[in-house]
Amino acid sequence: MKNNVDVLEDSKFQTSNVTALSIGHWIFDTYQAFLPAFLPIFLNSFSLTNMQGGALSAFNQFPSLIQPVIGYISDRRNLRWIVILAPAISAVTMSLLGVVPGYWTIALLLMIAGFSSAGLHAVGPAIAGKLSGNKIGRGMSFWMVAGEVGRALGPLAVVTVIKFFGLKSTPLLMIFGLGASVLLYFKLRNIPNHSVPNDELTNWRPALKKVAPFVLAISAINLSVAFLASGISTFLPIYLTGQGSTLWFAGASLTILQIAGVAGAMVSGIWSDKIGRKPLLISAILISPIALVLFVYTSGFLRIVFLLIMGFAMISVQPVLMAWIQQSYPDQRALANGSYMAITFVIRSGIVIVIGWMGDQLGLSNAFLVCAGIMLIALPIVMLTPTNPNARPIVK
């Protein structure tokens, strides 16, 4: 009978193992999603500007610079322990945000959480891709859906605890992340994830040179998309509370956005296995900015409708990009994925500061409209990027 190790390179989609890994991602991202809900509190308690609030997100994203290194090593060494420990680290650091005494303590906790995020997002998708056999798009959908569920539940969970039990009660939430790490230990302890011989560890320059051009092209697409995605995901609670909404409603609106993203992430990866990556990307890049503009200029029920449409389209981009990368470089998937994720997180850390500055100068409504326009720049880049630079066949 095959065990986890024997079937790792099997062409079949390993539903049980991919699901277990995705659950860990779900719990992890639930805690990472606490920050946007905390931002209105921090701005009020510590008299911060939108730009300073955006800088807090940058502290959380900055450690992602090390993702290519982690990814390269992960292709040759078994780094599953990073995935196992990540939910516990995220749980402790993010749950303590409710009791911190000042700005720089917040920044320190966010950086620690950021290092755990760098490890998880470099190693986890590569393992999920291998466990997915020749259905990489489906595997990336599972991975992304889990993350979106976490990002959907995180803001609502923390604002609900704050509403009913007070700000100082948030450390109680860490118990779920600790439990998730225990579960992952028993599930993943026998699963290796390196792809190439260990004696090739020092030969990193040719591998990086091989994946760099395509990863940079995909990252350019993501740069354009990230203005809208980072702007709305980070500043939506601040935007809504500034318009008179309660903190709970603002957090719930972010949850609505992410719930729509769950559906988008699941559908886009699976469909892209069948019809190709580019058609899905082009559709999402066209729909998302239109939905954002309509969200800004409407109110009431219509605003919720456009928020749902935007979340579905906007978040559907990531699983397609990740599947495109892993399909193209199956033997360097962790290096390619780690490089892409590092660029992605660094891009987003800088973008949230820029959007925060635009929000201070122009107002968040106008900042959102600028982000919508920038996303459209991704269209010609998608069209010009080679479909299969080093391809594994797409499953029909």
N, C-alpha and C positions, 0 to 999 in steps of 0.2 A: 504494500500500500504506500502511496506517495505521502510524504509529509510536507511541511511548509518549505523546507530547504530543497527537496527534490523537485518541486513543481514551480520554483521561483521563475525559471526561464520558460515555462510552459506557455504555449500560445493561447491557452484558454484564460478567460477572465475569472479571477479568483474572488468571487463576490464576498465571501466571509472575511478574508484577510483585508481586502480593500475597504470593506465596511468598518472593520475594527480600527484601521489606521485613520479613517475619516472621522470616526467618533472622537479620537484624540484631538484631531484638528478642530472639530466642533467645540469641544470644551475649551481648548486653548484660545480660540478666537473670541469666545464669549467674554473672557476676561480682557483681552486686548481691546474689545469694543467699549469698555467702560469709559475710556478717556473722553470721547465727544460729549457724553452725558455729564461728566464732571466739569467740562470747560466753563459752562455758564456760572457754576459755583465758584470756580477758581477766579474767573474774571471779576466777580463781585467781591469775593473775600480778600483778594490780594491786589485789587485795583489794577488789573492787567488790561492791555490793549488787545485787539484781535491779533495783531502781529505777534505779541508775546504768547498768546494762547496757541497760535500756530507753531511757534518755536518749541513748545512742549511736545507737539507731535513729532517735530524734527529730532528731538532727543531720543524718542522712541524708535525712530527709523534709522538713525545714524549708524548703529552697530551692523546694519545690513551690508556695509562695505566689505565685511569679511566673508560674505556668502560664497564668492567664487573659490576661496581657499577651502572652506568647509566642503563645498561640492566636489572639488577636485580630489580631496582626501577621501570623501565618501565613495567615489568610484573605485577606490582601491583598498579601503579599510571599512570595517563594519562600525558605523557610527549610530546604530539604532538607539543607543543610550541617550543620545541627544533628543530624539523623538519621545522617549519614555519620560525624561525629566521635564520636558518643556511645559506641560500643563501645570505641574506643581509650582514651577518658578513663576509662571505667569499669574497663577492664582494668588500667591503670596504677595507679589509686588503690586499688582493692580488692586487687590482688595484693601491694601493699606493706604490707598490714596485718600480715603475718607478721613484719616486721622493724622495727616501730615501737617507739620507746623509752618512750612513755607515753600516758596517757589523752587529753591534749589534742591530741597529734599524730594519734591515731586520729580524734578528732572533726573535725579539719581535713580529713583525707583523705575522711571520710564526707560532709562538706559539699560538697567539690568533686565527688565522685561524685553527690551529690544534685542539683547544678545541671545536670549532664549528663542525669540522669534527668528533671528537670523539662522540659527541652527535648524529649527523645525522646518522652515521654508526652503532651506537648501537640500535637506536630506529627505524629508517626507514625500514631496511630489515624485522624486526619483524612485523611491521604493514603490509608491502607488503605481507609477508607470510600468515598472517591471511586473508587478502583480497583475497588471491589466492585460498582459499578453499582447495581441495585435489589435486590441480595442482601446488604444491610448486615450482617445477622446472621451470615451465612457469613464475611464479611470479618473481623468482630470475633472470630469463633471462631478463624480462622487466626491473628490477632494474639495473642489470649489463649493459644491452645495453645502458640505459640512461646515466650511468656513463661513459661508453666508448665513447659515442657520445660527452659528455662534454670534456673528455680528448683528443679526436680527434680535437675538434674545438678550445680548449683553446690555445695551442701553436700557431696555425695558426692565430687566432684572434689577439693575443697580438703582434706577430712579424709584422703582417700587419699594425696594428695601429702605431707601432714604425717606420716602414719603411716610411709611408706616412705622419704621423703627428708628429713624434718625441717621444723620450722617456718620456718627461714630460707630454704627453697627456694621458697616461694610466689611470689616475683617472676617465676620462670620461666613462670608461667601467663599472663602478660600478652601473650605472643606471639599468642595466638589472637584476642584483641580487636583488636590492631593489624592483623592480617590481615583481619578482618571489615570494618574501616573502609575498607581498600583495595578490597575487593570491592564494598562499597556505593557507593563513589565511581564506579566504572565502570558500575554498574547504574542508579543514580538520578540521574546528573548531568544528564539531559535531561528529567526529570519535573518539571513545575511543580505547585504545589499551592494557589495562591490561588484564591478562589472569586468575589470581587467586585472591582469596579474599584478601582485604586490610589488614585483621588482621593477615595474614601470613608474613607480611613484615620483622619481626625480625628473621624468621626461614630461614636464608640464607645459613647456613653452610651445611645442608643436601642437599639443591638444588645444591650448587656448587660442593659438593662431587659426586653427581649423574652425572653431566655432564662432570666433569673434565677429566676422562680417555679418553673418545672419543674425546673431544675437543683437548686434547694434541696430540692424534694420528693424527687427521686431521691437526693440526698445524705443526706437523713434516713433513707431506707431503708438506704443504705450505712453510716451511722453505727451502726445497730443490728447489722448484719452484721459490721462491722469489729471489734467486740469479740472475737468468736470467731475470725475469720480472722487478725487481727493477733496475738492471744494465742497461738494454737497455732503459727502460723508463726514467731514470734520466740522463744518460750520452750520449745518442745518439746524441743530438745537439752538445755537446762538442766534441765528436768523429768526427763528420762530419765536423765541422768548423776547427778542427785541421788538417783535410785532405784537407782543402782548399775550402770547400763549403761555400756559403753565409749563414748568419743567417736565412734569409727567407727560403732557401732550407732546412736547418737543421730542422727548425720548421715544414715545410711541410712534411718532412720525418717522423717525430713523428706523425703527423696527419695521414699519410698513415698507419702507424703501428696500430694506434688506430681505424681507420675505419675498417681494417681487423678484429680487436678485437670485433667490434660491431657485425659483422656477427657470429663470433665464440661464443660470449656470448649468442646470441639469440638461435642459433642452439643447443648448448650443453645442456642448461638447459631443453629444450623441449624434446630432444632426450633422456636425462637421465631419464625423467619420464617414458619413454616407454621401454628402453632396460637396464636400470640400471646405477648406477653412475660409477662403476669401469671400464667398457669397454671404456667409454668416457675419463676418466682420464688417463688410460694406453696409449691410442692413442695420446693424447695431450702431454704427458710426453715424448714419443718417438719422435714425430715430431718436437717439438720446438727446442731442442738442435741441431738437424741435420740442421734445417733451419738457425740457428744462425751461425754455422760453415761455411755454404755455403755463407751466407751474408758477412762474414768477408773476405773470399777468392775470391769473385767475384767483379765485378764492372759494372757500367752502368745499362742497363735495367734488367739484371739478378739479380742485387742487390735489385732492387725494388720488383721483383717477390718473392725473398726469404724473404724480409721484410714483405710482405703481408701474406705469409704462416706462418711465425713465429708469427705475430700478431694474426692471426686466432686461431692457436693452443694454444699459451701461455695464452691468455686472456680467453679462453674457460674453463680453470680450475676453476676459482673462482665461477661462478654460480653453478657448480656441487658440489663443496665443501660446499657452503652455503645451498643448498637444502638438501644435505646429513645430515647436522647438524639439520636443522629445521624439517626434516622428522623424525629424531630420537628422538627429544625432543620437541614435540608440546606444552607441558604445561610450559616449561621453555625456549621458543624459544629466547626471548630477552636476558636472562642471557647467554644462550649457544652462541648465535650469538655475544653478546657483549664481552664475554670472548675470543672467536675466533678472533674477529676483533682487540681486544687489542693486543693479541699475534702477529697477523699479522702485525699491524702497528709498533709495537716495533721491531719485527724481521727486517722489512724493514728499519727502521731508523738506526739500527746497520749495516745492510748489505751495505747500500749505503756508509757508512764511510769506511768499509772494501774494497769495490770495488774501491772507490776513492783512497785509499792507494795503492791497487794493480795497478791501472792505473798510479799513480805517479812512482811506482817502475818498473813495467813491460811493461807499455804502455796499452792503453785501448783495443787494439786488443787482446792481451794475456789475459787480465782480462776477457773479454767476453768469451774466450774459456774455461777458468777455470769455469766460471758460467755455461756454457753448460754442462760440466762434472758433476758438483754438482747436476744439476737438475735430472739426471738419478738415483740418490740415492732414489728418491721418488718412483720408481717402486716397490721395494720389500715392502715398507711401505704400499702402496695401496693394494697390494695383501694380506698382513697379517691383515689388519684392518677389524674388523667385519662389514659385510654389513648392518645389521639391528640390532643394539644393543637395541633399544627401539622403534621399527619401526612403522610408519604409512605406510600402503600398498602403493606401487608404482602404479600409474594409468597406465593401459595398453591402 
